[in-house]
């Protein structure tokens, strides 16, 4: 059995491996798109909607951050709209992506059908399987970089 967190980023519903997440935190303050040449390094704040491939959206009223499990010099937080239930499923229950979605195979290991609603959720690949060093990912990470007003207390554990 594998454990995943159900995450909502704009229109996307994703399953993220729970082993990839250290903590879920409420973000107080209003994060804004980073407009400078070099994003702040500690902590690195990334817009989950941009990483999921959504167009830039209006800021939602409620933000939650996922603190990525420490595996490097930077503390990284992914800003998402909502974190739902913990989902436990067998690897065999994750279906391969359809051929029409071939360009997404690098990001997602497959789709999982939620039995209650019969909806599909994309299963995000573990970070070690992502090609994060490629140019397209570096560009997407730069576009997703956010900054928050330092005057506000920006984290609180939930």
N, C-alpha and C positions, 0 to 999 in steps of 0.2 A: 504494500500500500504506500502511495505517495501522498503527501499533504501539500495543498495549494491554498492560497488566499484568493478569494474572488475580489477583483479590483475593477472599478469603473473609472475610465478616463474619457470624458466626453461621451461619444456614442459607443465607445468600445467597452466590452466586458471581457476581462482577461483572467486567466488563472496564473498566478505567480508562485513558483516553488517557495514554500515557507522557509526552507533552509537558507534562502537568499536574503531574508529580511531579519534584521536585528530587533527593530522596534517600530511601532506605529505611533505617530505623534500628531497632535493637533497643532496647526500652524496659526499663530496669532499674528495679525498684520496682513498687509496686502503685498504679495509678491508681484513684481513687474518684470517684464522682459528686460534682460540685461542689454544695455545699449552701447557699452564701452568696447574697447579692443580686447581687454583681458578680464574674464569673469573672476569673481572672488573665488579663492581656492578653498577656504575653510569656513563653513562647510560648502560643498558644491551642491547647489540647488537646481534640479532639472524638472522641467514641465513634462509630466507623464503623457499628456495629450499629444505633445509634439513628438515624443519618442514613439508613441503608438501610431503616428502617421496622420493625426487629425490636423485640420487647418487651425490656425490660431483662433481661439474662441474668446468671448467676453469672460471676464473673471467671475467664477462662481462665488456664492456667498460663503460656502464652507470648503475649507481646504484641509486635507490630511496629508502627512508625509510618511513615506516608508523609508526608514533608515536602512540602507543597504549593508549587509553583513560585511564587516571589515575585511578587506582583502587587498589593501593598497595604502598609499600615503594619504589619500583624501577621504574624509567623511562625506559620503554622498547621500543626499535625500531626494527621493522622487516625489513630486507633488501630484496627488491624485484627487479625484472628486469624492470617492467613497471606497471604503474597504468593507467587504461583506463577510460572509461566513467562511470558516475553514472547511475546505472540501477534501475528503479522502477518497482516492480512487486508485484502482490498479492501473499499471502502465498499459495493459491490454485494452482498457476501456477508452484510451485516447486514440481517436481515429486519425489516420493520416490526412493531411490537407488535400483538398481536391487539386487536380492538375491545373485548373484555372488560376489557382493562387500560388503558382510556382515561385513568384518573386518574394513571397513571404516565408518560404521554407527556412531561410536563414535566421528568422526571428522567432518562429513558432514551431514547436515540435508536432503540433497537431491540434485537433479540436475535440472537445468533450461535450457530449450531449447531457444537459441537465435534465434528469428524469422528471422532476416535478413540472417544469414549464416547457419542456421539449425545446429549449433554446440551446444554441451552441456557444461555447466559450472557447476562445483561443488560448492555448497553453503555451506560455512563454518558455523558451529554452533556458536552461540554466546558464548563468553568465559565462562559465568556462567554455560553452559551446557557441557563444556569439562571436562573430568576427568584428570585434570592437575596434580593431586597429585599421580597418579599411577606411578609405577616404569618405565614403558615404556616411558611415557612422560618425566619424569625427565632425562632419558638417552638421549632421542631425543633433549631435550633442551640443555644438556651439549654438545652434538655433534654439535649443531647449533651455539654455542657461538663464537663470532668473536671479534676481536680487531682491532682498526684502529690506524695508526700512529698519535701520539699526536701532532707532529710538524705541521701537516696539519690542516687547519680549516675544521672540519668535518661536519658542518651542515650549510645549507642555506635554507631559506624558499622559496618554489616555489608556 
